[in-house]
């Protein structure tokens, strides 16, 4: 064979062809590996998105469950407080300061003070629970034409981050609500015990 005026042996041409096929094969393998990696990452992001959507739904269910419990507790508290106020006479408690102080009267005065403080704390906590910050939802306004122009992989990442931010806010509010509810129940028990001993003296 002749190549640029030089005689090339057939063996050399065969070697060059093999080298060319080898280079092409390597280049094709790299492209295929890159495509496989992109598909793998995309599938991984889809799985993460599905998982985080389930977490979001669980947080929403917690919110609904808490609102139901809070409604029952507020109704129960209202009934108890109304019945206690009917039997608890603040004027009589104040008048106890003007009589001869005995151990029984001192205990009754202290119990009356505890009742009043407990009632104030309960009312404040209930107001705090009702007046709690609204739960965020997925920000639909951010899904616009500019948002949809992104690549599939970037869209998945953006959605994951959007869900993550909402879930974080929900969890903070759940924690705050749980603390308020725990405080209400604790103070309510103190309130009821104080009232029981108050009427016993």
C-alpha angles and dihedrals in degrees: 000000000000123000117179093335093313127111111238122194118236091241091061092051090051091051092049091051092050090049090050092051090048092052092047090048092052092048091050091048091052091050091048091047090051091051091047091051091051092049091047092050092047092051090047091052090049091054091049091050092051091049093049091047088056089050089050091052091049090053090050090051090051089053092052091046092050093049090052093049092044090053092053092045094050091049091048092048092050092053093048095045092049092051092046094048089053090057099034112080111197092192091058090050091052091048089058088074089066098053129079107288115242131166092259093049091047090053091048091050091050091047090050091052091048090050092052094046092046091051092051092049092048093050091047092049093048090050090048091052093048092045094051120135117275118259114252121237131203106294100245093177090070091063100086138130092284090051093050093051090071121102118266092253093050091046091055091050092050092050091048091053092047092053091045093055092049093048092050091053091047092051092051090052092046090053092048092047092049091052092050092047092049090051092050093051092047093049090044091057090050089047093052094045091048091050092048092053091040093060090042094063 
